[in-house]
Amino acid sequence: MGYLDDFFAAANSVFEKIRTTQRSAIESAAEAIAASLADGGAVCVMDTGHMLKHEAFNRAGGLMALAPFSYALDVENPLTQRTEARSEEENAEFEARLVALALDRSLLASGDVLIINSNSGRTPNVIETALQCRERGIVTIGISSSEQMRGCTAAHPSGKKLFDVVDVALDNCAPFGDAAVEVKDNEKMCPMSGMAGAYCLWAVHAEAVERLQARGINPTIFRSVHVSGGGFVEEQRKKFLERGV
């Protein structure tokens, strides 16, 4: 087999592993989303830079209820002649303050859901966000690679990783190092986590919509603008804003 066949085999293996090992987690995530939306809640997605940052929002066939959550602090005129060295404790305190401000500004509230997609599940920002969400009563769903987490040290001062701090842990089943295809005299290629994260997201979507309909709620699902035009989608938006789901 060549690299192409190796890629197909690796992708099939990851998707099959998700199907056979993650159904319970997918159902739990879907129930959390359905329960929140049925009660007037909101669902947001925090992505650390992989596929979900674009895949989750304003997509034909996706729930209109999904909204992004991200934060950044931009300082326009730093004093470059001074060093910015901080201790680990100072960095942790700074991150905690930043996350608190971001959550305040986001208007996320108790009973809402935040999906956190982080392949390594170790970085301080996602751990701190999940911890503070727990304090605020915001349900968290983590999508990460359990293999990657096991192979990495924790970067948050708590020593915890994503699956330690979320309400629902969903393994994307990507391999350690993410890339899955062996390349002669070179690095491995073809990362799995992007596709796998999207696969998990849409699986949760499918189950969440079925559970909403079982509650008598028919949620707003985007129709492609190439099917009925932008005007139809704008009408969908108006109805969504009235109904909230």
ChimeraX attribute file (.defattr): number of C-alpha atoms within 10 A of each C-alpha:
attribute: neighborCount
match mode: 1-to-1
recipient: residues
	/A:1	5
	/A:2	8
	/A:3	14
	/A:4	10
	/A:5	11
	/A:6	15
	/A:7	19
	/A:8	11
	/A:9	13
	/A:10	20
	/A:11	21
	/A:12	12
	/A:13	14
	/A:14	20
	/A:15	18
	/A:16	13
	/A:17	16
	/A:18	22
	/A:19	15
	/A:20	9
	/A:21	13
	/A:22	18
	/A:23	16
	/A:24	13
	/A:25	18
	/A:26	27
	/A:27	19
	/A:28	20
	/A:29	27
	/A:30	25
	/A:31	19
	/A:32	22
	/A:33	31
	/A:34	27
	/A:35	18
	/A:36	20
	/A:37	22
	/A:38	20
	/A:39	13
	/A:40	12
	/A:41	20
	/A:42	23
	/A:43	25
	/A:44	22
	/A:45	23
	/A:46	20
	/A:47	22
	/A:48	18
	/A:49	12
	/A:50	16
	/A:51	16
	/A:52	21
	/A:53	17
	/A:54	12
	/A:55	16
	/A:56	21
	/A:57	18
	/A:58	17
	/A:59	16
	/A:60	16
	/A:61	14
	/A:62	20
	/A:63	23
	/A:64	23
	/A:65	21
	/A:66	19
	/A:67	15
	/A:68	17
	/A:69	18
	/A:70	14
	/A:71	14
	/A:72	8
	/A:73	7
	/A:74	7
	/A:75	7
	/A:76	6
	/A:77	6
	/A:78	9
	/A:79	9
	/A:80	7
	/A:81	6
	/A:82	7
	/A:83	7
	/A:84	8
	/A:85	8
	/A:86	10
	/A:87	8
	/A:88	12
	/A:89	10
	/A:90	11
	/A:91	15
	/A:92	19
	/A:93	12
	/A:94	12
	/A:95	16
	/A:96	18
	/A:97	12
	/A:98	18
	/A:99	22
	/A:100	15
	/A:101	12
	/A:102	18
	/A:103	18
	/A:104	11
	/A:105	10
	/A:106	14
	/A:107	10
	/A:108	21
	/A:109	16
	/A:110	16
	/A:111	20
	/A:112	24
	/A:113	28
	/A:114	26
	/A:115	24
	/A:116	26
	/A:117	30
	/A:118	25
	/A:119	33
	/A:120	25
	/A:121	28
	/A:122	23
	/A:123	18
	/A:124	22
	/A:125	19
	/A:126	23
	/A:127	27
	/A:128	25
	/A:129	24
	/A:130	28
	/A:131	21
	/A:132	17
	/A:133	24
	/A:134	16
	/A:135	10
	/A:136	15
	/A:137	14
	/A:138	23
	/A:139	24
	/A:140	27
	/A:141	28
	/A:142	28
	/A:143	29
	/A:144	26
	/A:145	29
	/A:146	22
	/A:147	18
	/A:148	19
	/A:149	19
	/A:150	14
	/A:151	11
	/A:152	14
	/A:153	14
	/A:154	19
	/A:155	17
	/A:156	19
	/A:157	14
	/A:158	12
	/A:159	12
	/A:160	19
	/A:161	25
	/A:162	32
	/A:163	22
	/A:164	15
	/A:165	21
	/A:166	23
	/A:167	19
	/A:168	22
	/A:169	23
	/A:170	28
	/A:171	24
	/A:172	30
	/A:173	27
	/A:174	29
	/A:175	18
	/A:176	18
	/A:177	18
	/A:178	20
	/A:179	17
	/A:180	21
	/A:181	22
	/A:182	14
	/A:183	11
	/A:184	8
	/A:185	6
	/A:186	7
	/A:187	10
	/A:188	14
	/A:189	15
	/A:190	16
	/A:191	18
	/A:192	25
	/A:193	28
	/A:194	20
	/A:195	19
	/A:196	23
	/A:197	27
	/A:198	19
	/A:199	17
	/A:200	22
	/A:201	24
	/A:202	17
	/A:203	18
	/A:204	21
	/A:205	21
	/A:206	16
	/A:207	18
	/A:208	25
	/A:209	21
	/A:210	17
	/A:211	20
	/A:212	21
	/A:213	13
	/A:214	11
	/A:215	12
	/A:216	10
	/A:217	15
	/A:218	14
	/A:219	21
	/A:220	20
	/A:221	20
	/A:222	20
	/A:223	20
	/A:224	16
	/A:225	14
	/A:226	8
	/A:227	9
	/A:228	10
	/A:229	11
	/A:230	13
	/A:231	10
	/A:232	14
	/A:233	17
	/A:234	13
	/A:235	11
	/A:236	17
	/A:237	18
	/A:238	11
	/A:239	13
	/A:240	16
	/A:241	13
	/A:242	9
	/A:243	11
	/A:244	18
	/A:245	23
